[in-house]
Amino acid sequence: MEKKVENKLINEFLKERFPAAEINDRGGISVYSSVEKEYYTLKNGVGIKNSSGKLFLKLSGKDVLDFIHRISTNNINSLNVNEKIETLFTNDKGRIIDKATMMRFDYNFMLVGSPDENARLYRWIDRYIISEDINIGHEDDNFLFEVCGPQAESYLTLICGKFIDALDNKRIVNVNIEGLIFKIIKNEFPNGLTNYWLFGEASVGVKLIEYLLNHVSVFEVQMVGEKAHDIFRIENGIPVFPNELNDNYNPNELNLMHLVDFNKGCFIGQEVIMRLDSYDKVQRELVGVIFESEPVNGEFDVTNSGEIIGEITSTAYSHKLKKNIGLALIRKKYAISGEKYLAKNDKERIGIKITGLPFSK
């Protein structure tokens, strides 16, 4: 089964609302106004990103909870109705298939994974369903807006009122604003960042985004495209599919061990991940890199005296640092903040410096 990478209904509305927007090759919006303005909003105000292109999988049946608990890394069995939890799916070598959010509702479950037109997560889960009472299918008619920035909570309090007070890092809250019915969750990350997901049926999403943009009050509110958001997530060391979340890397290397519960019982890849964790056998580490000059191509090996010691997985220009930056997976003994190496490919050779995550101010 194939999943459309972007929700057509939401995208058409946004393209009409922002006629000068820059469209990417998947039909989504890379830039609404300018990268600089959108980045400024993420750092100082309220940024709203259309993430309706994520993979939505609806699951039902009496064996769903136990099944997802058995094949993923986190303790899913503890999930109550109207709660959510993040988990990882890994292969038998302990490497990443995807990172997803599992939600439990009254009569079914929703799994929200990375945008992927090949629906790898769907195929991965489906291959393990043998005799279990589980129905799984795509839910294409959804919207998902990510709201982030230092003013996000105050702004959503203006919009949603008392509903915001009921949120924590697990609870799913049903919201009704002037007949617009949707759900909201709060995501808290280990690096201190917080964002909010607003999601529901696509027809509601069109009306909701118009409502949000028309009720900004004193807040700096703006739609942010993928380019500005990518800078923000690289600066904060957040791995995404397919750059970092792929089967080249494991949770230990990507700083995702907070999503692995070794006390829950067996899961696919557990033995390898536990061995790497227990015996300090992790080969690589996710770090930040700062380029000495502007790269033309984002695909680089990292070398030290001619020896390949890692690879750069994401690049962007940081408006905060006024430099080109990136994320890289570097062999641990070389992943030392301040060390300088060479990034190279067939056409370019650029000096880089290693830095910790998130990037220093």
N, C-alpha and C positions, 0 to 999 in steps of 0.2 A: 504494500500500500504506500502511496506517495502522499506527502503532506505539502500543501502550498506554503512557501516560505514566508509570505506576508499575507495578512488578511485583506482581501480586496476591498471590502466595504469600508474599513477604517482608512486604508491607504488612499482610496479615491477621495474621501472627504478631506484628508490632510493635504493632498495635492491641490485640491480646489481652494482650500483655505490659505495655502502657502504656494502660490503659483510660481514663485521664483526658487522653490526648493530644488536641491540637487538630488537626483534619483540615482540609486546604485543599480548594479546589474541584476539584483534580485527583485527589483521593483520597490524596494524600501527607500527611505529618505536618509541620505547621508548628512545633509546640511539644510536647515530651514532658513536661516538668515545669514549668519556667518559663524565659522568655527570659533572665532574669538569671543563673540557675544554669548554663544551657547556655553562655552567653557567657563566664562565669567559667571554665568548664572549657576552652573553646577557648584562652583566654589563659594558663591556668596548668596545665592537666592534659592529658587525652587526650579529644578529642571524636571520636565516631564518627557520621558522617552517611551515611544510606542514600541512595545516588545511583543506585539500580537503575533509575530512570526515564530514564537517559540512552539515547540512540539507539545501539543495537548493530547494526552491519552486518557480515555475514560475506561475504568475498570470496574467490573461488578462480579458478584458471585461470592459464595461463602468462604472460598479459600484465598481471596485476594490478600488479606493482611498477613497471613502466615507465609504465603508464597513470596511476596516482596520482602518480607523479613528475612527469609532464607537465602535469597539471591543477592541482596544488597548489603551495604556495609554498616548501616546504622540500625538502631533498635526501633523497628517499625511497629512491633507488637504493642508498644506503650502508647500508640496513637489513639486518641479519643475522637469522638464526633466533633466536627468543627475545629480540628487542630491540623497543623502541618508540621512537617519535619524534612530537613534536607538529608539526602543520602547519595551514595556513590554506587555505580554499577561498574564492576571490574571483571576482567577475564581471569582465566585460571593462572595466568602469570602475574596477577595483581595489578595489571595495567588498566587505565581508565577507558571505559566505554562511554560514560556520561555522568554528569552531576545533575540531579533532579530534585524537585520538591514534590513530596507526596502529601496530598490533602485528603482528609476523610470527611465525607458528608453523611447525611442520614442514610442513604441507600446505595451509595456508590463512592468511588474514589477517583481522584484526578491526579495524574502524574504529569508534571510540567518539566520538560527537558529542553535541551539546547535546540536552537533553530537548525534544522538539518533536512534538506529536501530528500535525502536518502533514508530518513527515518531509522537510523541505526539502532536507537534505543528500542523502538517498537519491535524490530526484527530480533534483537537480542533477547528481549523478554519472551517473545512468542516461541522461540526455539526451545525454551525450557518448560513451557506449558504442555504437559502430557495428558494426565488424567484429572488434573485439578478442575474444580468448578470455578472457572474464570472466563469472563468475556472481556475482550480488550479491543478497543477501536479508537480511531482518530476523532477528535472533537475540533472541527475546523471553524465553527461559528462562534469564536470567542475573541474578546479583546483582553489585552493586558497592558496597563500603563505603569511604568516604574516612576515613582516620584522620589527625588533625592535632592540633597543640598541642605545647608545649615538651617534654612527656614522651613523645611518640609513639614515638620511636625506642627509648627504654629499655623502654617497655611492650611493644612488638612484639618486642624481643629476648627478653623473658620468655616471650612466647607462641610465637615462631617459632625462637628459638635461633639456630643457625649460619646459617639461611637469610637473616637480615638482613645478615650480614656480606658476602654475595655481591652485594648491591644496589649499583648506581650509578644515574645518571640515565637510563640506556638499557636496562638488563638486565631481563628478565622472569624471575622465579624461581618454579619449581614447588614448592609446599609441601605436606607431608603431616603433619598433626598429629592423632594418634589416629584415623586413618582419614578425616579431613576433608581432602579434596584440593582445593586452589585455587591461584591465582596471585597474586603480589604484585609491585608495581612501586613505585619511589620517584620522586617528582616534585620537582625543584628549580627554583625560580622566580628570576628576575633580582632581585627585591626581597629575597631571602634566605630566604623562606619555603620550607618543605619539607612535603610530605604524602605519604601512602602510599595506594595503591589495593589492596584485596583484592577479587578477583573470580573468578567461576566459575559453576557451575550453581546455579540458584535453590534446589534441594532441599538443596544443601550450605550455602547461605547461611543458611537458617533455623537449622540446627544450629550453624553457625559463630558467628552473632551471639549465640546463647545461651551458647556456650562463652566468647566474649570477655567478656560481661557477668558471667559467673560466675567469672572468673579475673583479678581486678583487682589482687590483692596489695596493695601499698602505694600504688598509683597512683590518682589521681582520674580515673575513667573514666565517661563518660556519653554516651548518645545525644544528638545535637544536631539540632534541627529546622531548617527552612529560615529561620526568622526570625533566630535567633541567628547562623547561618552567614552570612546576608546582611549583618548588621552587620559581621562579621569581614572579609568579602570587600570591602565598601565601604571600610572603614578601610585596607585594603591595596591599594586601587586595582585590583581584579581585575574586568575586564569580563566580562559573561555575556550569553547569549541570553535574551530578545530585547531587553533594555534597551540594551546597547551593541553586542553582536555581531549586527549587522544590516546591510542594504545601504544604510544612510544614512552609514556610516562606513568608513574604510579603515584598514589596519594602522598607517600612519604616525601617525594621530590617536589610536589606542588603545594606544600604547606596545607594539606587538606585532612590531616589526621584527626582533627576535631569532628570529622564526619564518619569516623571509624570506631565502632564499639566492639572491643575484643571480648566483652563479657556476655554478649548476646547469643553466642553459639556460632556455628559454622556459617560461612558465606563463601561465595565463589571468589577465589583469590586470597582467602584469609591466611592460609599457611605461608604464602610468599610474603605478604604484607607484614605479618607478625614476625617472621624471621628477619626481615630487613629492619624492623623497628627494634627488636630485642637485641640483635647482635651488631647494631650500628653498621649495617652493610649497605646503607643507602648510598648510591653512586653519585647522584647529582643533586643540585640545589637550585631552586628558583631564586634568581637575584635580579636586581635592576642593573642596567648599563647606561652610561652616558657617552654619546658619540663625540669625538673631537671635531667632526665636520658632518655635513648633511649627507645621509646615505640616499642613493637613488633607488636601490633595491632593498627590500626588507629581509631577504633570505641570506643569512650569513652563518658561516662557521666561526667559532672563536678559537684562536690559536695562541699558543705560547711557545716561542722559539721554533715555530714550524709544526708543532704538535697540536692536533685538534683536541681541544679540551671541553668543547660544548657547542651549543647552537643558539642563535637568537631567534625567538619565536614570535615576538610582537615589536613593532616600532611605531613611534609617533613623535610629533614635535610638542614639547612641553611649554606651554605659555607661562607656567609658573617659573620654570628654571631657565627659560629662554635658550634651551638646548634640545637637540634630538635625543630621545631616550628609547629604551626598549626593555623587554623582559628576556631573560636568557636562562637556559638550563646548563649549568656549569659543573664540572666534576668538583666534588666537595673540597678537596684539598686546595683548589684554586679559587674557590668562591669566597674570597676575602675582600671586604670592603676597602676600597682605595687602590687595589691592585690594578695594573694597566696591562691590557692585552691587545691583540689585533683581530678585528672582524674582517673576514675576507670572503669573497666569492669569485666567480670567474672574471668579473670586471672591476671590482672595487677592493681596496684595502684601506681600512679606517681604524684609527686608534680608538679604544674604548676604555672606560674606567668602571670598575665594579662598585655598586652601591647597595645598601640594604633596602628592604621594603617595609613600609611604603617609602617613597623617595623623600629625601631630606628637603626641607624648605630652602 
